[in-house]
Amino acid sequence: MSRKRKIVAIVATIIFGIAIVNVLLYVYFFQGNITSKVPEGIKEKCNVKEEKFQERNVFVLTPKDRVKTKKAILYLHGGSYVAELTPTYWEFLSDLTKDTGATIIVPDYPLAPQYNYTDVFEMMMPLYKQTVKKVKSENLIVMGDSAGGGMALALVQKIGQEELTKPSKTILISPWLDVTMENPEIREVQERDKMLNAELLKLAGISYAGEGEDTKNYLVSPIYGPIENLENIVIYTGTYDILNPDVHKLQEMAKEKRSRNYSKGNRGSST
């Protein structure tokens, strides 16, 4: 790496670190219970309804200028588990409902460090059960990006463990699958990733897990969770993203699991 690129990488790391620390301090000391707000102009692009669930907001977006379809997307936003919905997310979500005609359900879930994963799933599981009663499973998609992608996979894993009705599809965009960031291949990608820093993400992950909690709990790091019942999973990932190596790791784990199950099936049929 050239001297110039090293300097750029160091500056980017410092800026990202300051941002994470500032968010953590702001939430913990000043805001206490930070919530997302709909930016001005978004309601001109799509319909936005604000509902309450367990005293938190759930935003429901529907298209304004096209026919609404039967499809519904339960969308879990990213932000290292500490940041609320940003204007960029709102633009993306408004475009998503416009392009697909789907109803987009966006929970304003509890954020670390004020809350941890147990608080999140105490909201998400009942919300999912309520949603699947309103939307037929064949029309329901669970979708999330980054931290929200990890949360989405953990949610689907828990749904499988509890033998609940599954969504028709799960779409993960650059999912954060392991908050421990222990995959050695992450160090190689870190040189190319100018947005995320593994060490700082680990701090956010510890905060999300909660004091004294295991960061390898699958509800925190879904790569350690049950994969045998997963189906219809679509993952989008980029090679310059430090979250990319764990996506490939999950893929290999799934292949190995299928191979073992296939081998057991063959032995069983031959006896």
SELUM-492787 format. One record per residue (C-alpha): residue in three letters; residue number from 1; x, y, z. Coordinates in Angstrom, 1 decimal, padded with zeros to 4 digits. Example, Ala and Ser with C-alpha at 12.3 -4.5 7.8 and 13.67 -1.06 7.14 Angstrom:
ALA_1_012.3_-004.5_007.8
SER_2_013.7_-001.1_007.1
END
This chain:
MET_1_000.0_000.0_000.0
SER_2_001.4_003.4_-000.9
ARG_3_002.0_006.1_001.7
LYS_4_-000.9_008.2_000.3
ARG_5_-003.3_005.3_000.5
LYS_6_-002.2_004.5_004.1
ILE_7_-002.8_008.1_005.1
VAL_8_-006.3_008.0_003.5
ALA_9_-007.0_004.7_005.3
ILE_10_-005.9_006.1_008.6
VAL_11_-008.0_009.2_008.2
ALA_12_-011.0_007.2_007.2
THR_13_-010.6_004.9_010.2
ILE_14_-010.3_007.9_012.6
ILE_15_-013.4_009.6_011.1
PHE_16_-015.4_006.3_011.3
GLY_17_-014.2_005.8_014.9
ILE_18_-015.2_009.3_015.9
ALA_19_-018.6_008.8_014.4
ILE_20_-019.2_005.5_016.2
VAL_21_-018.0_006.9_019.5
ASN_22_-020.1_010.0_019.1
VAL_23_-023.2_008.0_018.3
LEU_24_-022.6_005.7_021.4
LEU_25_-022.1_008.7_023.7
TYR_26_-025.0_010.6_022.3
VAL_27_-027.4_007.7_022.7
TYR_28_-026.2_006.7_026.1
PHE_29_-025.9_010.1_027.8
PHE_30_-028.2_012.4_026.0
GLN_31_-030.9_010.8_023.9
GLY_32_-031.5_007.7_026.0
ASN_33_-034.0_006.3_023.5
ILE_34_-033.2_007.5_020.0
THR_35_-035.9_007.2_017.4
SER_36_-036.0_007.6_013.6
LYS_37_-037.9_010.4_011.9
VAL_38_-039.3_010.7_008.4
PRO_39_-037.2_013.4_006.5
GLU_40_-039.0_016.2_004.7
GLY_41_-039.9_015.3_001.1
ILE_42_-040.1_011.6_001.6
LYS_43_-043.9_011.7_001.9
GLU_44_-044.0_013.4_-001.5
LYS_45_-042.3_010.3_-003.0
CYS_46_-044.3_007.6_-001.3
ASN_47_-047.1_007.0_001.3
VAL_48_-045.7_006.7_004.8
LYS_49_-047.8_005.6_007.7
GLU_50_-046.4_005.6_011.3
GLU_51_-047.8_002.8_013.5
LYS_52_-047.0_002.0_017.1
PHE_53_-045.8_-001.4_018.3
GLN_54_-044.6_-001.9_021.8
GLU_55_-044.4_001.9_022.1
ARG_56_-041.9_002.1_019.2
ASN_57_-042.6_003.3_015.7
VAL_58_-043.1_001.0_012.8
PHE_59_-043.1_002.8_009.4
VAL_60_-045.2_001.4_006.6
LEU_61_-044.3_002.6_003.1
THR_62_-046.5_002.1_000.1
PRO_63_-046.2_003.4_-003.5
LYS_64_-047.8_006.6_-004.4
ASP_65_-047.9_006.6_-008.2
ARG_66_-048.4_002.9_-009.0
VAL_67_-050.6_000.0_-008.1
LYS_68_-049.7_-001.7_-004.8
THR_69_-048.9_-005.4_-005.1
LYS_70_-049.6_-008.1_-002.6
LYS_71_-045.9_-008.3_-001.7
ALA_72_-044.7_-007.1_001.6
ILE_73_-041.1_-006.6_002.7
LEU_74_-040.1_-006.6_006.4
TYR_75_-037.0_-004.4_006.2
LEU_76_-034.4_-004.2_008.9
HIS_77_-032.0_-001.3_008.5
GLY_78_-028.3_-001.3_009.2
GLY_79_-026.2_001.1_011.2
SER_80_-023.9_-001.1_013.4
TYR_81_-026.9_-001.6_015.8
VAL_82_-026.3_001.9_017.1
ALA_83_-027.6_004.2_014.4
GLU_84_-031.2_005.1_013.4
LEU_85_-032.6_005.3_009.9
THR_86_-030.6_007.9_007.9
PRO_87_-031.9_010.1_005.0
THR_88_-030.1_007.7_002.6
TYR_89_-032.2_004.8_003.9
TRP_90_-035.4_006.7_003.4
GLU_91_-034.5_007.5_-000.2
PHE_92_-033.6_003.8_-000.8
LEU_93_-036.9_002.6_000.9
SER_94_-039.0_005.1_-001.0
ASP_95_-037.4_003.9_-004.3
LEU_96_-037.9_000.3_-003.3
THR_97_-041.6_000.6_-002.8
LYS_98_-041.9_002.7_-006.0
ASP_99_-040.0_000.1_-008.1
THR_100_-041.6_-003.0_-006.6
GLY_101_-045.1_-001.9_-005.7
ALA_102_-044.5_-003.8_-002.4
THR_103_-045.5_-002.6_001.1
ILE_104_-042.3_-001.9_003.0
ILE_105_-042.6_-002.5_006.8
VAL_106_-039.7_-000.8_008.7
PRO_107_-039.4_-001.3_012.5
ASP_108_-037.6_001.4_014.4
TYR_109_-036.0_-001.3_016.6
PRO_110_-034.2_-000.5_019.9
LEU_111_-030.6_000.5_019.5
ALA_112_-027.4_-000.2_021.4
PRO_113_-025.9_000.8_023.8
GLN_114_-029.2_001.7_025.6
TYR_115_-030.6_-001.7_024.5
ASN_116_-029.2_-005.0_023.4
TYR_117_-030.2_-008.0_021.2
THR_118_-032.7_-009.4_023.8
ASP_119_-034.7_-006.1_023.6
VAL_120_-034.6_-006.2_019.8
PHE_121_-035.9_-009.8_019.6
GLU_122_-038.6_-009.1_022.2
MET_123_-039.9_-006.6_019.6
MET_124_-039.1_-008.4_016.4
MET_125_-040.5_-011.9_017.1
PRO_126_-044.0_-010.6_018.1
LEU_127_-043.9_-008.1_015.2
TYR_128_-043.1_-010.9_012.8
LYS_129_-045.9_-013.1_014.1
GLN_130_-048.3_-010.1_013.8
THR_131_-047.1_-009.4_010.2
VAL_132_-047.4_-013.0_009.0
LYS_133_-051.0_-013.0_010.2
LYS_134_-051.7_-010.1_008.0
VAL_135_-049.6_-011.1_005.0
LYS_136_-049.7_-014.5_003.4
SER_137_-046.3_-016.2_003.8
GLU_138_-045.9_-016.6_000.0
ASN_139_-046.1_-012.8_-000.3
LEU_140_-043.7_-011.9_002.7
ILE_141_-040.0_-011.2_002.3
VAL_142_-037.6_-010.5_005.1
MET_143_-034.8_-008.1_004.0
GLY_144_-032.0_-006.3_005.7
ASP_145_-028.6_-004.8_005.1
SER_146_-025.3_-004.8_007.1
ALA_147_-026.3_-005.1_010.8
GLY_148_-029.9_-005.4_009.7
GLY_149_-028.9_-008.2_007.4
GLY_150_-027.4_-010.1_010.3
MET_151_-030.5_-009.4_012.3
ALA_152_-032.7_-010.6_009.4
LEU_153_-030.8_-013.9_009.2
ALA_154_-031.0_-014.4_013.0
LEU_155_-034.7_-013.7_012.9
VAL_156_-035.3_-016.3_010.2
GLN_157_-033.1_-018.8_012.1
LYS_158_-035.2_-018.2_015.3
ILE_159_-038.4_-018.6_013.2
GLY_160_-037.1_-022.0_012.1
GLN_161_-036.2_-023.0_015.6
GLU_162_-039.7_-022.2_016.8
GLU_163_-041.2_-023.9_013.8
LEU_164_-043.2_-020.8_012.8
THR_165_-044.4_-019.9_009.3
LYS_166_-041.4_-018.8_007.2
PRO_167_-041.2_-015.9_004.8
SER_168_-041.1_-016.8_001.1
LYS_169_-037.6_-015.3_000.7
THR_170_-034.9_-013.7_002.8
ILE_171_-032.7_-011.0_001.1
LEU_172_-029.5_-009.9_002.7
ILE_173_-027.4_-007.0_001.5
SER_174_-023.8_-007.1_002.8
PRO_175_-024.9_-008.8_006.0
TRP_176_-022.9_-008.5_009.2
LEU_177_-022.8_-012.2_010.2
ASP_178_-020.2_-012.3_013.0
VAL_179_-019.7_-009.4_015.3
THR_180_-016.5_-011.0_016.7
MET_181_-014.8_-010.2_013.3
GLU_182_-012.5_-013.2_013.9
ASN_183_-012.3_-014.4_010.3
PRO_184_-008.5_-013.9_009.3
GLU_185_-009.5_-013.0_005.8
ILE_186_-011.1_-009.8_007.1
ARG_187_-007.6_-008.3_007.6
GLU_188_-006.8_-008.7_003.9
VAL_189_-010.0_-007.0_002.8
GLN_190_-009.6_-004.2_005.4
GLU_191_-006.9_-002.6_003.2
ARG_192_-009.5_-002.1_000.5
ASP_193_-012.5_-001.2_002.6
LYS_194_-012.6_002.6_003.2
MET_195_-015.9_002.7_005.1
LEU_196_-015.8_000.0_007.8
ASN_197_-013.2_-000.8_010.4
ALA_198_-013.2_-004.2_012.0
GLU_199_-011.9_-003.1_015.4
LEU_200_-014.6_-000.4_015.8
LEU_201_-017.3_-002.7_014.6
LYS_202_-016.3_-005.2_017.3
LEU_203_-017.0_-002.5_019.9
ALA_204_-020.5_-001.9_018.5
GLY_205_-021.1_-005.7_018.4
ILE_206_-020.1_-006.1_022.0
SER_207_-022.5_-003.2_022.9
TYR_208_-025.3_-004.9_021.0
ALA_209_-024.7_-008.2_022.7
GLY_210_-024.8_-006.6_026.1
GLU_211_-022.5_-006.6_029.1
GLY_212_-021.2_-010.1_029.9
GLU_213_-023.1_-011.7_027.0
ASP_214_-021.7_-014.1_024.4
THR_215_-021.0_-012.4_021.1
LYS_216_-021.2_-015.8_019.5
ASN_217_-024.9_-016.2_020.4
TYR_218_-026.5_-016.7_017.0
LEU_219_-029.0_-014.0_017.7
VAL_220_-026.0_-011.6_017.8
SER_221_-023.8_-013.4_015.3
PRO_222_-026.0_-015.6_013.1
ILE_223_-023.1_-017.4_011.4
TYR_224_-023.0_-019.6_014.6
GLY_225_-026.7_-020.4_014.3
PRO_226_-028.7_-023.2_012.9
ILE_227_-028.4_-023.4_009.1
GLU_228_-030.1_-026.7_008.4
ASN_229_-033.6_-025.1_008.0
LEU_230_-032.6_-022.1_006.0
GLU_231_-034.1_-021.8_002.5
ASN_232_-034.6_-019.2_-000.2
ILE_233_-031.8_-017.0_001.0
VAL_234_-030.4_-014.4_-001.4
ILE_235_-027.2_-012.5_-000.4
TYR_236_-025.6_-009.5_-002.1
THR_237_-022.0_-008.8_-001.2
GLY_238_-019.0_-006.8_-002.5
THR_239_-015.4_-007.9_-002.6
TYR_240_-014.1_-004.7_-001.1
ASP_241_-016.4_-005.1_002.0
ILE_242_-014.9_-006.5_005.2
LEU_243_-018.2_-008.3_005.8
ASN_244_-017.7_-010.2_002.6
PRO_245_-015.4_-013.0_003.9
ASP_246_-018.0_-014.2_006.4
VAL_247_-020.6_-014.4_003.6
HIS_248_-018.3_-016.9_001.8
LYS_249_-017.8_-018.7_005.1
LEU_250_-021.5_-019.1_005.6
GLN_251_-021.8_-020.4_002.0
GLU_252_-019.2_-023.0_002.6
MET_253_-020.8_-024.0_005.9
ALA_254_-024.2_-024.5_004.1
LYS_255_-022.6_-026.6_001.3
GLU_256_-020.8_-028.8_003.9
LYS_257_-024.1_-029.2_005.8
ARG_258_-026.0_-030.2_002.7
SER_259_-023.2_-032.6_001.7
ARG_260_-023.3_-034.3_005.2
ASN_261_-027.1_-034.6_005.0
TYR_262_-026.9_-036.1_001.5
SER_263_-024.3_-038.6_002.6
LYS_264_-026.5_-039.6_005.6
GLY_265_-029.5_-040.0_003.4
ASN_266_-027.6_-042.3_001.0
ARG_267_-026.4_-044.5_003.8
GLY_268_-029.9_-044.7_005.3
SER_269_-031.4_-045.8_001.9
SER_270_-028.8_-048.5_001.4
THR_271_-029.5_-050.3_004.7
END
